[in-house]
Structures are given as structure tokens and as C-alpha cells.
Amino acid sequence: MYLHDLYQQEHPDRPGSAVPGVVAAAANLGGLALGPLTSGLIAQWAPHPLTTTQAAFAVALSVSLVLVLATPETVDRSARAGAGDDRPPRFALRHGTGAAFAAASALGTFAFALLGVISALGAIVIRTKLGIDSHIIGGLAPTLMFAASALGQLALGALPSRRLAATGAVLFPLGLGLVALSLYFPTLPLFLVAVSVAGAGAGLLFKSGIGWAGALAVPASRAGVLAVFFTIAYLGMGLPAILLSVIIRHTSVEATMTGFAVALSVGAVAAVRVAMRLTEQRLGTVRQG
């Protein structure tokens, strides 16, 4: 939303431009893609890799803070302060769209669950199942996954949410199935292709979910609704990875990842179908009204 507001201030004659969304996807997922690879390079060759990584991260955060402080505000705070009780609620959905928002948020959760698990456990899989100890190769799997997610959104982001979700609902289970297969027939190329396909599907599911969530919001509360959507999605990035790390201690990696793949695939396809049906019904009712 902030990038969108900044762009509209600079280019008020381009209200429907896709530039803010493209920049957001490239910056968000592009940064996530560079992180594991950069960490792998540091761990492989830099002295004191843990200290070096944290120091570089602190410098990056400091630069980011300076940039944020230097960026103009897009909200008229004086106007908001004088609005009193007329200010819109931070989280407000269109009437009767709660279930549709839950389904859209589930897409974000399932998509981020994959991203979190591969980020946390991908290097372990490469080391234990493939016997590769290289830190660079360990960081390659999440890098390719996030890069595929970003490229998928950039390439197909102009499509309607329905077509994005349908495409994601095909690529996501396919990639997860290949991930499970790569553990029973362990080869590095198969595993890297698998996480790339699954990552592309995850990116499309997330993109469609956030599009639906934004459309279901009361216009004045769109930023708050999207904040809740992202909060739910980031819980999906963290909690499943922790859960799987506990389960793997008591069973095999193959069985754990296969169960994870099945659960995510079934959940994502079901969420796509529910989100399509409920969102179109509710938004169609709003347009007719």
C-alpha cells in the first residue's frame, strides 16, 4: 500500500499502473531469494561467517532505517487526528465476506508454509539426503524457490486472480509432489527443479490471495485488511517449519515431507475452490447492490 501511495503521489495520472505491485514483488521475494545465497557465500568463504552475516544484516537494517526516515509520508496525519469518531476502522470487510477472506488468507498461509519449510529445512535435506556439504549449494534451494515465486508473479501478475489461483493450484501440488519424490530418489537437479516449481505455484497462490483480500476490504480499511492478511501468512511461514522440525526427530524425513506435501496440496486446492466461489459470489452481490 505504501509503494502504491508513493507512486500515486508521483504519477497521479496513472491510477491503475502495475508498477507498484511489480516493485513490491521484486523487492520482497527478490530480497528473500538473495538472502540464503548470500549467507551461503559468506559461510563458505568469509572469516567468522556468523559474525560477518549478522554485521552485514545490521548494516542493511541501518541503511533501510535511513531510507524509511527519508521517505515522505503519504497520510495526512492532521486530517486523521481531526476526524474523531469518523475515522474508518483499521480492519473492515465488505458485508458477508468473512469466510471469503478466511479462504484468501489460507492461500497466503499455505504458500508461505512452503517457503518457510524449504528455507528452514532445505539445507538439511541437501546435506543428509544428498550428501552435499557445500554451504552455497545449501542456500541454492531457497534462492531458486523465492526467485521462481517472484518471477511467476512478475510474468503472470497481470492475469485475473481466478486464473492466477488456478495456475498456482496446478504448479503448487506438482512441485510438492516432486519434492517428496526427490527424497526417495535423491538427486540435486530433481530437488532444485521441485522447489522451483513449488515456489512458482506458491507465488501465484499468494498473489491471487492478496488480490482477493484487497477486493473484499472496505476501501478505507484496505491497508488494515492487508496487514491482517500478511500477519496470517507470516504465521504460516514460521509455525509449520517449527512443527516439522519436531516431527522429523521422531520419524523419517521422507515420511514427514510427504505428509507435509499432501496436507499443503489438499489444503491449497480446497482454499482455491472456496475462495473462488465465495469471493465471486460476494463481490457480485456488492456490484449488483
Backbone as a ProteinNet text record, in pm:
[ID]
protein_1_A
[PRIMARY]
MYLHDLYQQEHPDRPGSAVPGVVAAAANLGGLALGPLTSGLIAQWAPHPLTTTQAAFAVALSVSLVLVLATPETVDRSARAGAGDDRPPRFALRHGTGAAFAAASALGTFAFALLGVISALGAIVIRTKLGIDSHIIGGLAPTLMFAASALGQLALGALPSRRLAATGAVLFPLGLGLVALSLYFPTLPLFLVAVSVAGAGAGLLFKSGIGWAGALAVPASRAGVLAVFFTIAYLGMGLPAILLSVIIRHTSVEATMTGFAVALSVGAVAAVRVAMRLTEQRLGTVRQG
[TERTIARY]
82.5	0	86.6	195.5	281.3	344.8	395	451.9	346.3	225.5	116.9	87.9	82.3	55	167.1	291.7	404.5	399.4	367.7	362.9	249.7	136.1	23.2	52.5	128.5	167.9	257.7	346.5	439.5	374.5	282.3	219.1	66.9	1.4	-144	-222.4	-158.3	-226.4	-222.3	-165	-156.2	-217.5	-347.7	-409.6	-407.2	-408	-412.6	-280.3	-171	-40.3	-2	63.1	109.8	248.9	310.5	448	464.4	378.1	398	395.5	304.8	299.2	422.2	472.8	593.7	712.8	725.6	837	827	706.6	688.4	727.3	682.6	715.6	865.8	926.8	1070.4	1151	1112	1187.3	1167.9	1042.5	1012.8	1072.4	1027.1	1073.6	1215.5	1253.7	1391.4	1489.7	1454.9	1540.5	1547.6	1432.5	1431.9	1514.4	1516.4	1596	1745.4	1785.1	1927.1	1982.4	1898.5	1944.8	2014.1	1947.7	2013.9	2141.3	2140.8	2259.8	2374.8	2344.5	2448.3	2503.8	2414.9	2459.7	2547	2509.3	2590.3	2729.4	2737.3	2867.6	2953.4	2891.5	2965.5	3012.4	2920.7	2956	3066.3	3069.2	3167.2	3306.8	3314.9	3445.8	3485.2	3391	3427.1	3478.7	3573.2	3615.8	3505.9	3494.5	3392.7	3255.1	3203.1	3082.3	2959.7	2940.5	2822.5	2828.3	2943	2959.2	2947.2	3008.6	3003.6	2860.5	2784.6	2646.3	2562.3	2575.8	2495.7	2538	2667.1	2714	2660.9	2663.9	2610.8	2460.9	2391	2247.3	2219.6	2300.4	2283.1	2306.3	2407.2	2433.7	2314.7	2262.9	2149.2	2026.4	2002.4	1890.4	1910.7	2032.6	2061	2035	2079.7	2054.1	1904.5	1834.9	1689.1	1620.5	1665.6	1606.9	1625.6	1744.7	1769.9	1678.8	1663.5	1578.3	1431.9	1385.8	1247.5	1225	1319.3	1305.7	1310.1	1380.5	1391.2	1275.3	1191.7	1081.4	961.1	892.4	781.2	661.3	587.7	465	353	268	158	22.4	20.1	-105.5	-106.2	-216.4	-232.9	-271	-170.9	-196.7	-283.7	-271.4	-355.5	-501.5	-526.8	-665.5	-720.8	-637.6	-681.3	-706.6	-621.1	-638.1	-767	-808.4	-929.8	-1055.3	-1039.8	-1157.4	-1241.9	-1183.5	-1258.7	-1313.4	-1442.2	-1504.9	-1540.5	-1516.3	-1549.4	-1440.7	-1329.6	-1223.3	-1270.2	-1239.5	-1281.7	-1203.8	-1262.3	-1188.6	-1070.6	-966	-846.4	-870.4	-960	-992.4	-1143	-1185.6	-1327.9	-1345.3	-1422.2	-1451.3	-1589.4	-1610	-1743.9	-1839.2	-1964.5	-2063.1	-2068.1	-2058.1	-2072.8	-1954.7	-1837.4	-1720.8	-1617	-1655	-1558.3	-1504.3	-1592.9	-1548.8	-1460.1	-1494.4	-1412.3	-1273.7	-1267.5	-1137.1	-1055.8	-1122.4	-1051.7	-992.1	-1066.7	-1014.3	-897.3	-908.6	-798.2	-674.7	-695.1	-582.7	-519.3	-600.4	-546.6	-448.8	-476.4	-382.9	-247.4	-249.6	-125.1	-53.4	-130.1	-71.8	-5.5	-76.1	-19.7	102.6	95	208.9	330.7	312.6	425.4	474.4	386.8	431.5	538.6	516.9	620.1	749	738.5	858.3	934.6	862	927	994.2	927.4	982.9	1108.3	1104.4	1222.5	1336.7	1304.8	1409.6	1475.7	1394.8	1447.2	1513	1454.7	1498.5	1562.8	1559.9	1615.9	1763.2	1842.4	1985	2007.9	1920.4	1932.6	1906	1804	1772.8	1890.6	1948.5	2061.3	2180.3	2203.3	2318.6	2293.6	2175.7	2150.5	2109.2	2030.8	1980.4	2069.5	2133.1	2216	2364.7	2399.6	2539.3	2624.7	2565.6	2637.2	2656.8	2781.8	2811	2835	2832.2	2859.3	2752.7	2797.7	2703.5	2635.9	2707.5	2649.9	2534.8	2557	2450.2	2334	2366.3	2261	2171.4	2228.7	2148.7	2082.3	2118.5	2067.7	1919.4	1876.8	1737.3	1639.5	1651.4	1559.5	1574.3	1696.5	1715.4	1634.1	1643.5	1566.5	1417.2	1375.8	1233.9	1177.7	1245.1	1197.2	1206.5	1313.4	1326.8	1214.8	1181.6	1071.5	938.9	921.7	799.6	787.9	898.3	896.6	875.4	946.6	934.7	795	734.6	598.8	500.9	515.9	427.4	452.1	578.5	609.2	560.5	572.3	534.1	383.4	311.7	168.4	84	147.6	77.2	-37.2	-38.6	-146.3	-273.2	-264.6	-383.1	-482.4	-611.4	-710.6	-678.2	-724.3	-694.6	-741.8	-852.9	-905.7	-807.9	-751.9	-658.5	-524.8	-483.7	-361.5	-375.9	-489	-511.2	-519.3	-586.4	-597.9	-460.9	-377.8	-242.6	-160.2	-170.1	-98.7	-144	-275	-329.4	-280.7	-225.7	-163.7	-14.5	56.3	201.2	237.8	160	192.6	193.7	85	90.6	192.3	208.3	307.7	446.9	481.9	612.5	630.4	527.4	536.9	552.5	481	496.6	638.5	697.2	835.3	933.5	903	987.6	989	869.4	861.5	933	915.3	980.1	1132.1	1181.9	1327.4	1391.5	1312.7	1367.2	1379.9	1292.4	1300.8	1399.4	1417	1515.4	1604.7	1693.9	1766	1867.8	1836.7	1931	1915.1	2024.4	2020	1936	1952.3	1870.1	1720.6	1677.9	1535.5	1486.2	1564.1	1521.8	1513.6	1609.4	1608.7	1494	1467	1350.7	1221.5	1214	1093.4	1062.4	1162.1	1135.5	1108	1163.6	1137.2	993.2	945	806	709.5	737	650.8	655.4	773.2	784	705.3	709.1	630.2	481.8	436.6	296.9	260.1	349.9	324.1	311.2	396.7	389.2	256.6	205.5	78.4	-38.3	-34	-138.7	-140.4	-22.1	-13.9	-65.3	-26.1	-69.2	-220.9	-281	-426.1	-494.8	-437.6	-496.9	-496.4	-385	-378.5	-468.3	-484.8	-577	-720.3	-760.5	-895.2	-914.3	-815.1	-827.8	-846.2	-769	-783.2	-918.9	-972	-1103.2	-1215.7	-1196.5	-1300.7	-1302.5	-1199.2	-1189.1	-1277.6	-1328.6	-1387.6	-1275	-1296.3	-1185.1	-1101.7	-1166	-1091.3	-1008.7	-1036.5	-966.7	-877.4	-847.6	-772	-635	-566.6	-433.6	-440.8	-540.6	-554.1	-588.2	-674.4	-710.5	-588.6	-508.9	-389.5	-285.2	-280.5	-189.4	-226.9	-357.1	-402.7	-370.2	-391.6	-359.6	-211.9	-123.4	19.8	55.2	-8.7	17.3	-16	-131.2	-170.9	-72.8	-32.9	60	194.9	245.1	375	369.6	253.8	239.7	256.2	204	221.9	367.5	444.1	586	663.5	624.9	702.5	657.5	528.4	479.5	497.2	463.1	484.2	630.3	722.2	864	905	855.8	886.2	824.5	699.4	630.1	703	744.5	813.1	948.3	1017.7	1147.3	1132.2	1017.4	989.6	951.6	865.6	819.8	934.6	1026.3	1138.1	1223.8	1223.6	1301.5	1244.5	1118.2	1051.1	1016	1038.6	1010	1107.1	1095.5	1190.6	1160.7	1264.2	1246.2	1149	1160.6	1073.9	926.4	895.5	755.6	703	786.2	742.9	715	805.6	787.9	674.5	655	543.1	409.6	398.6	276.5	254.5	361.9	353.5	306.8	361.7	324.7	177.7	130.9	-10.3	-101.4	-69.1	-153.3	-159.9	-44.6	-42.8	-115.6	-96.9	-160.8	-311.9	-361.5	-506.8	-562.9	-493.4	-540.8	-542.8	-437.8	-430.4	-538.7	-559.1	-661.7	-799.8	-825.5	-955.8	-974.6	-869.7	-880.9	-905.2	-842.4	-865.6	-1011.2	-1066.5	-1205.7	-1301.6	-1278.6	-1366.3	-1352.1	-1228	-1206.1	-1268.8	-1254.6	-1316.7	-1467.3	-1528.4	-1674.9	-1727.1	-1673.1	-1725.5	-1692.5	-1570	-1531.2	-1614.2	-1631.7	-1710.1	-1855.7	-1909.6	-2047.4	-2063.1	-1974.5	-1987.7	-1961.6	-1856.1	-1827	-1933.3	-1992	-2102.3	-2223	-2249.9	-2360.7	-2336.3	-2211.5	-2177.4	-2196.8	-2153.2	-2166.1	-2312.8	-2396.3	-2537.9	-2607.4	-2559.6	-2618.4	-2575.9
-119.7	0	125.6	125.7	243.7	272.7	166.6	186.2	237.8	185.9	231.5	379.2	419.6	560.4	651.2	607.8	687.5	705.6	597.1	604.1	696	690.1	774.8	922.6	950.7	1089.5	1141.3	1056.6	1097.6	1095.7	999.9	984.1	975.8	1084	1079.7	1046.6	1056.6	1027.6	878.8	795.1	651.1	570.9	580.8	516.6	364.5	306	160.4	95.8	165.8	113.3	-10.4	-104.6	-225.7	-209.8	-92.7	-71.7	-95.4	-41.3	-65.8	-213.2	-290.2	-432.2	-505.7	-467.5	-531.2	-501.8	-376.6	-338	-410.5	-419.5	-486.7	-634	-702.4	-843.9	-863.5	-777.6	-791	-763.7	-661.7	-626.8	-730.9	-772.9	-865.7	-1003.9	-1068.3	-1203.3	-1203.7	-1095.5	-1087.6	-1080	-1003.3	-997.1	-1129.9	-1198.3	-1330.1	-1430.2	-1413.9	-1504.3	-1481.2	-1354.6	-1323.4	-1361	-1358.4	-1383.8	-1517.5	-1631.6	-1761.4	-1777.5	-1727.8	-1742.4	-1658.7	-1535.8	-1450.9	-1512	-1566.2	-1631.3	-1752.1	-1826.8	-1941.8	-1902.1	-1794	-1745.8	-1701.2	-1630.1	-1584.2	-1703.6	-1799.8	-1916.7	-1999.1	-1998.6	-2080.4	-2019.2	-1886.5	-1825.8	-1715.4	-1651.8	-1538.4	-1586.4	-1512.9	-1546.7	-1511.5	-1589.8	-1566.8	-1546.8	-1648	-1630.5	-1585.4	-1636.8	-1597.4	-1450	-1405.2	-1264.3	-1175.3	-1218.7	-1140.5	-1126.4	-1235	-1231.5	-1134.1	-1143.5	-1056.4	-909.9	-886.4	-749.1	-691.4	-771.8	-725.6	-698	-782.2	-763.1	-635.4	-607.6	-484.9	-361	-366.9	-254.8	-234.2	-344.3	-334.6	-275.2	-316.3	-260.9	-111.9	-72	69.7	153.3	103.3	173.6	181.6	72.9	71.4	173.3	185.1	282.8	424.3	454.7	588.6	615.3	516.7	532.9	553.2	478.5	494.5	633.8	681.8	814.8	924.5	897.8	998	993.2	891.1	875.7	956	1028.2	1113.6	1033.5	1095.3	1036.4	1052.3	950.6	956.8	979.4	982.1	1001.2	1138.6	1209	1339.9	1317.1	1320.6	1289.9	1393.8	1519.4	1623.4	1601.5	1558.5	1531.7	1411.9	1308.9	1189.4	1221.2	1307.9	1342.3	1420.3	1500.3	1578.4	1505.8	1381.5	1308.9	1254.9	1239.6	1193.2	1053.1	1037.6	906.5	871.2	963.2	935.8	855.4	830.1	753.5	610.7	554.1	416.5	317.1	202.6	100.9	49.9	8.4	-37.6	-168.4	-251.1	-377.6	-382.6	-371.1	-375.1	-441.1	-551.2	-622.1	-583.2	-604.5	-586.2	-683.9	-647.7	-727.3	-871.3	-966	-1106.4	-1170	-1109	-1162.4	-1223.9	-1248.9	-1303.3	-1438.8	-1529.1	-1662.1	-1653.5	-1565	-1547.7	-1495.6	-1403.2	-1351.8	-1462.9	-1548.5	-1659.8	-1753.5	-1780.2	-1867	-1801.2	-1671.4	-1599.9	-1600	-1580	-1581	-1719.2	-1823.7	-1959.5	-1980.8	-1918.4	-1929.9	-1870.5	-1754.8	-1696.1	-1785.2	-1848.7	-1936.4	-2058.1	-2124.2	-2243.3	-2208.1	-2096.6	-2055.5	-2027.2	-1951.3	-1916.5	-2035.3	-2134	-2254.1	-2326.1	-2337.3	-2398	-2317.8	-2185.1	-2100.8	-2114.2	-2120.2	-2131.6	-2265.3	-2371.7	-2505.5	-2527.4	-2489.8	-2508.7	-2419.4	-2298.1	-2210.3	-2270.8	-2332.6	-2385.5	-2522.2	-2607.3	-2746.2	-2786.1	-2696.2	-2731.9	-2770.2	-2692.6	-2722.8	-2855.4	-2886.9	-3014.3	-3130.3	-3115	-3219.5	-3240.2	-3130.4	-3141.3	-3210.7	-3180.9	-3240.7	-3387.1	-3418.1	-3552.7	-3651.2	-3605	-3696.5	-3701.3	-3589	-3584.6	-3591.6	-3576.1	-3585.5	-3469.6	-3351.6	-3233.8	-3138	-3107.2	-3022.9	-2876.1	-2842.8	-2705.6	-2610.2	-2502.6	-2402.4	-2327.8	-2311.4	-2241.8	-2322.7	-2452.8	-2539.1	-2543.3	-2541	-2539.8	-2418.2	-2304.1	-2183.7	-2172.8	-2263	-2252.5	-2288.9	-2388.8	-2433.6	-2322.4	-2259.5	-2149.5	-2031.3	-2007.3	-1898.4	-1922.5	-2042.8	-2074.8	-2071.8	-2118.5	-2119.7	-1977.6	-1887.3	-1749.1	-1678.6	-1705.9	-1644.3	-1688.8	-1817.6	-1868.1	-1806.6	-1787.7	-1723.5	-1581.1	-1507.1	-1368.8	-1363.5	-1448.5	-1447.2	-1489	-1584.6	-1625.1	-1509.6	-1434.4	-1319.5	-1210.5	-1186.8	-1083	-1121.2	-1249.5	-1293.5	-1301.7	-1343.7	-1368.4	-1276.7	-1179	-1095.1	-1015.7	-993.5	-916.2	-998.9	-1129.5	-1213.8	-1190	-1215.7	-1206.2	-1305.3	-1273.3	-1359	-1501.9	-1520.3	-1654.7	-1739.7	-1682.5	-1758	-1777.4	-1678.1	-1694.4	-1810.8	-1813.8	-1919.3	-2056	-2063.9	-2192.1	-2243.1	-2153.8	-2193.8	-2235.6	-2158	-2193.4	-2325.8	-2354.5	-2479	-2600.9	-2580.1	-2689.5	-2700.5	-2587.6	-2589.5	-2625.6	-2577.1	-2597.4	-2746.3	-2821.5	-2965.4	-3041	-3000.2	-3067	-3051.6	-2930.3	-2907.7	-2982.2	-2982.6	-3054.2	-3204.3	-3256.5	-3398.3	-3430.1	-3340.6	-3361.2	-3350.3	-3261.2	-3251.6	-3384.6	-3441.8	-3571.2	-3679	-3678.3	-3778.8	-3766.8	-3643.6	-3622.7	-3676.9	-3700	-3757.1	-3908.8	-3971.8	-4116.2	-4150.9	-4060.2	-4077.4	-3954.2	-3944.4	-3819.1	-3782.8	-3676.6	-3614.4	-3463.9	-3392.3	-3247.9	-3177.6	-3210.8	-3141	-3158	-3279.1	-3302.2	-3219	-3213.5	-3136	-2987.3	-2935.7	-2793.5	-2759.4	-2847.2	-2825.7	-2830.8	-2924.2	-2940.7	-2815.5	-2762.3	-2644.4	-2522.2	-2518.6	-2406.3	-2409.3	-2526.7	-2539.3	-2508.3	-2564.7	-2537.8	-2390.7	-2328.4	-2186.8	-2099.8	-2133.3	-2058.5	-2070.4	-2191.4	-2209.8	-2133	-2133.6	-2059.5	-1910.9	-1857.8	-1716.2	-1678.2	-1763.3	-1734.9	-1746.4	-1845.7	-1857.2	-1735.3	-1692.3	-1575.2	-1450.7	-1433.6	-1316.7	-1313.8	-1427	-1430.9	-1407.8	-1465.2	-1446.4	-1301.6	-1232.4	-1092.4	-1005.8	-1045.2	-972	-984.4	-1105.3	-1125.3	-1053.9	-1062.8	-997.3	-846.9	-785.6	-642.8	-606.6	-691.5	-664.3	-679.6	-762.2	-784.4	-676.8	-594.3	-492.9	-373.5	-311.4	-179.4	-86.6	-8	68.7	147.2	211.3	293	207.8	78.5	-9.9	-110.1	-85.3	-182.7	-210.1	-106.3	-127.1	-216.5	-195.7	-278.3	-422.3	-441.7	-577.6	-650.6	-583.1	-646.1	-673.1	-587.1	-611.7	-740.1	-762.1	-885.6	-1005.1	-989.3	-1096.5	-1135.4	-1037.4	-1066.8	-1129.5	-1086	-1145	-1293.9	-1328.4	-1468.3	-1546.3	-1487.2	-1555.5	-1580.6	-1482.2	-1499.5	-1600.9	-1616	-1725.9	-1859.4	-1866.9	-1988	-2013	-1907.2	-1924.6	-1981	-1946.5	-1987.1	-2115.3	-2127.4	-2238.7	-2376.4	-2396.3	-2529.7	-2573.7	-2480.4	-2516.9	-2567.9	-2502.6	-2548.4	-2685.4	-2701.8	-2829.6	-2943.3	-2919.9	-3025.8	-3059.2	-2958.4	-2986.1	-3075.3	-3065.2	-3152.5	-3292.2	-3300.1	-3430.3	-3511.6	-3445.5	-3516.7	-3589.6	-3545.3	-3613.8	-3751.7	-3774.7	-3899.1	-3985.9	-3937.7	-4017.2	-3977.2	-4040	-4014.6	-3883.3	-3828.8	-3706.8	-3731.4	-3849.4	-3880	-3880.7	-3949.4	-3957.7	-3821.4	-3745	-3613.3	-3519.3	-3512.9	-3422.7	-3468.3	-3598.3	-3647.3	-3609.1	-3627.3	-3585.1	-3435.4	-3360.1	-3214.7	-3176.9	-3243.7	-3214.1	-3244.2	-3356.8	-3393.6	-3293.8	-3259.6	-3167.1	-3029.8	-2979.1	-2847.8	-2850	-2955.3	-2963.7	-2967.3	-3054.2	-3064.9	-2933.4	-2876.5	-2751.1	-2637.5	-2627.6	-2518.2	-2530.5	-2651.3	-2669.8	-2641.4	-2688	-2661	-2511.7	-2443.4	-2299.7	-2223	-2266.1	-2200.8	-2214.3	-2332.7	-2353.7	-2271.9	-2272	-2196.1	-2045.6	-1999.4	-1856.6	-1811.6	-1890.8	-1856.4	-1842.9	-1942.9	-1944.1	-1831.8	-1818.6	-1719.5	-1576.9	-1556.4	-1420.4	-1370.6	-1454.6	-1411.9	-1388.6	-1473.2	-1453.4	-1321	-1295.7	-1176.7	-1050.1	-1049.8	-931.4	-906.5	-1015.2	-998.8	-936.4	-974.5	-914.7	-768.1	-732.7	-591.8	-508.7	-561.8	-485.7	-465.8	-569.9	-556.8	-458.5	-457.6	-363.9	-222.5
0	0	0	76.5	83.8	-51.3	-118.8	-251	-348.5	-336.3	-423.3	-399	-271.5	-239.5	-288.3	-269	-316.5	-468.3	-537.3	-683.4	-729.8	-659.8	-698.5	-673.2	-567.8	-544.5	-656.6	-705.7	-810.2	-948.7	-969	-1100.2	-1083.2	-1048.7	-1027.9	-1154.6	-1270.4	-1396.7	-1432.9	-1344.4	-1372.4	-1257.6	-1236.4	-1119.2	-1123	-1242.1	-1249.4	-1283.6	-1264.1	-1302.8	-1220.4	-1287.2	-1219.6	-1160.6	-1179.1	-1133.4	-982.7	-894.4	-750.7	-714.9	-774.7	-746.1	-793.7	-910.2	-963.9	-873.4	-831.5	-744.1	-610.4	-556.6	-427.6	-436.1	-543.2	-559	-577.2	-660.1	-684.6	-558.2	-482.4	-361.5	-252.2	-231.2	-122.2	-149	-255.4	-284.2	-339.4	-410.3	-457.2	-342.1	-239.3	-120.6	-49.1	-38.2	24.8	-55.7	-187.1	-270.5	-253.4	-240.8	-227.5	-90.1	11.5	147.5	165.7	131.1	152	71.1	-53.5	-136.6	-81.9	-40.4	17.4	145.7	228.4	351.8	321.2	216.1	178.5	132.2	56.5	10	128.4	223.4	340.9	424.9	444.7	525.7	460.5	327.7	256.6	259.7	247.7	224.7	323.5	389.4	474.9	610.3	670.3	806.9	907.2	1011.7	1114	1049.5	980.2	899.8	978.8	1100.3	1176.8	1213.7	1261.8	1296.8	1173.4	1064.4	940.1	889.6	893.2	846.3	929.3	1061.5	1147.7	1134.2	1115.1	1096.8	965.9	859.2	730.5	740.6	814.8	832.9	910.8	1012.3	1090.1	1004.4	917	826.6	731.7	676.4	584.7	654.3	778.4	853.3	880.9	909.8	934.9	809.9	696.9	571.2	544.3	569.7	549.4	638.7	763.4	855.1	802.9	753.5	697.9	577.9	492.5	374.3	413.6	513.6	558.9	615.8	697.6	756.3	650.1	540.3	434.1	335.4	344.8	250.3	298.1	211.6	255.2	306.1	396.9	449.7	347.3	336.1	238.8	304.4	437.4	510.4	575.5	561.7	625.4	771.5	859.1	1000	1067.4	1028.8	1090	1056.6	933.6	895.3	970.2	986.8	1059.9	1206.6	1265	1406.2	1428.5	1329.6	1346.3	1305.9	1260.4	1213.7	1327.7	1448	1563.9	1541.7	1573.1	1560.6	1417.4	1322.7	1183.6	1113	1181.8	1119.3	1093.2	975.4	946	1031.7	1062	1137.8	1057.5	1128.3	1059	984.9	1038.5	972.1	950.3	825.6	792.7	657.1	655.2	532	481.1	352.8	298.1	366.2	371.9	445.7	393.1	484.7	450	380.4	391.4	320.2	413.8	538.2	633.4	591.6	544.8	503.5	379.1	287.6	168.3	204.5	300.2	344.2	410.9	488.2	552.1	447.8	339.5	234	161.9	134.5	70.2	159.7	289.3	383	392.1	377.3	379.3	265	149.9	38	75	140.9	186.9	287	375	475.9	413.5	321.3	256.9	172.9	101.7	18.8	105.3	212.7	298.4	379.7	404.5	476	395.9	265	180.2	185.9	170	170.3	301.5	412.5	542.5	563	521.7	544.7	459.7	332.6	247.2	294.3	339.4	391.7	514.5	601.3	726.7	710.4	625.3	619.8	488.1	389	258.8	265.9	339.9	352.7	424	520.1	591.9	497.2	412.6	314.8	219.5	173	79.5	145.4	271.8	339.8	376.4	431.8	482.8	374.1	278.4	175.5	51.6	20.1	-99.7	-68.5	57.9	96.8	49.3	30.7	-16.3	100.6	133.7	249	213.7	87.2	45.4	98.5	164.1	213.8	98.5	-11	-126	-185.1	-202.3	-253.8	-154.5	-25.3	75.6	65.4	26.3	9.9	-125.8	-218.2	-354.7	-363.9	-286.8	-296.1	-257.8	-140	-110.2	-204.6	-254.7	-350.7	-477.3	-532.9	-653.2	-625.4	-509.3	-474.7	-470.1	-398	-388.9	-524.3	-599.1	-730.4	-823.4	-821.1	-903.8	-860.8	-731.1	-681.8	-733.3	-727.1	-776.7	-927.6	-1001.4	-1147	-1191.7	-1120.3	-1153.3	-1138.1	-1031.3	-1009.8	-1113.5	-1146.8	-1244.1	-1383.7	-1417.9	-1551.4	-1569.3	-1465.1	-1477.8	-1390.5	-1327.5	-1231.9	-1289.8	-1422.1	-1483.9	-1503.3	-1484.8	-1502	-1389.2	-1412.3	-1303.9	-1192.9	-1072	-957	-978.3	-1046.8	-1069.7	-1150.1	-1257.6	-1341.6	-1270.8	-1193.1	-1114.5	-1016.9	-947.2	-848.8	-914.5	-1029.9	-1099	-1143.1	-1194.2	-1234.6	-1113.3	-1005.7	-883.8	-825.4	-838.4	-784.5	-861.1	-980.5	-1056.1	-1022.9	-1026.7	-1005.4	-861.2	-764.5	-623.3	-585.7	-610.3	-578	-661.9	-789.8	-874.1	-814.9	-775.8	-716.4	-585.8	-502.6	-375.2	-397.3	-498.1	-529.2	-573.8	-651.4	-695.1	-578.3	-481.8	-363	-288.3	-267.3	-198.9	-279	-411.6	-496.6	-489.6	-481.5	-479.1	-352.2	-249	-127	-137.1	-214	-234.4	-345.9	-440	-548.1	-548.4	-449.1	-424.2	-531.2	-603.5	-695.1	-680.7	-688.2	-669.5	-776.3	-907.7	-1007.3	-983.6	-948.2	-924.3	-806.6	-699.7	-583.2	-615.7	-690.6	-725	-818.9	-915.7	-1003.8	-922.8	-828.6	-747.9	-666.1	-596.8	-513.7	-599.7	-721.6	-811.6	-860.6	-900	-946.1	-831.6	-714.3	-599.1	-560.8	-568.3	-536.5	-632	-762.1	-859	-827.5	-795	-757.9	-632.5	-534.6	-410.6	-437.1	-524.3	-556.5	-619.9	-709.1	-774.3	-676.7	-588	-486.6	-395.5	-354.1	-267.2	-338.4	-462.7	-540.1	-555.6	-585.6	-600	-465.6	-358.3	-226.1	-182.8	-205.2	-163.4	-252.1	-378.7	-465.2	-417.7	-380	-327.9	-194.8	-107.1	23.4	7.2	-82.1	-105.3	-161.6	-250.3	-309.2	-208.4	-106.1	-5.6	101.9	107.8	212.5	181.8	287.4	272.7	225.7	119.2	60.4	160.6	258.6	354.4	451.8	458.6	552	480.2	354.4	276	336.7	383.3	441	563.8	649	768.3	735	635.7	594.8	540.2	457.4	402.9	512.1	614.5	726.4	798.8	818.2	881.2	791.7	661.8	566.3	577.9	580.1	589	723.6	830.2	961.5	961.8	904.7	895.9	809.2	697.7	606.9	674.8	748.8	813.4	927.2	989.4	1085.3	1014	892.2	813.2	777.3	762.7	731	849.9	971.3	1087.7	1155.1	1183	1265.1	1200	1071.7	1013.4	1013.5	991.7	993.3	1130.9	1235.4	1372.2	1396.5	1353.5	1373.3	1302.5	1178.6	1104.3	1165.5	1218.7	1280.4	1403.6	1470.7	1585.4	1538.5	1436.4	1387.5	1329.8	1260.1	1196.3	1298.7	1422.9	1526.9	1558.2	1523.5	1561.7	1441.6	1322.1	1203.1	1093.3	977.9	870.2	799.2	736.4	657.8	543.3	478.3	365.1	406.1	514.6	557.3	600.9	670.1	717.3	600.7	506.2	393.3	301.8	289.2	208.5	270.7	402.2	470.2	459.4	471.8	458.2	317.5	216.1	78.2	52.7	103	84.1	154.6	278.9	355.1	288.6	246.1	181.8	47.7	-29.6	-160.9	-148.2	-61.3	-41.3	12.6	110	168.8	68.5	-15.1	-111.8	-218.3	-271.3	-374.3	-317.3	-194.8	-131.6	-109	-63.2	-37.6	-167.5	-277.4	-406.7	-447.6	-435.4	-476.2	-390	-259.8	-170.7	-196.4	-211.4	-234	-365.2	-470.1	-597.8	-583.8	-523.7	-514.5	-426.4	-306.3	-212.9	-256.3	-305.1	-343.5	-460.1	-560.4	-675.8	-637.9	-551	-506.9	-433.3	-338.5	-255.1	-334.3	-416.9	-495.3	-600.5	-655.4	-749.3	-683.2	-558.6	-484.5	-458	-424.2	-398.2	-523.7	-639.5	-765	-800.9	-779.4	-811.4	-719.1	-591.3	-495.1	-522.6
[MASK]
+++++++++++++++++++++++++++++++++++++++++++++++++++++++++++++++++++++++++++++++++++++++++++++++++++++++++++++++++++++++++++++++++++++++++++++++++++++++++++++++++++++++++++++++++++++++++++++++++++++++++++++++++++++++++++++++++++++++++++++++++++++++++++++++++++++++++++++++++++++++++++++++++

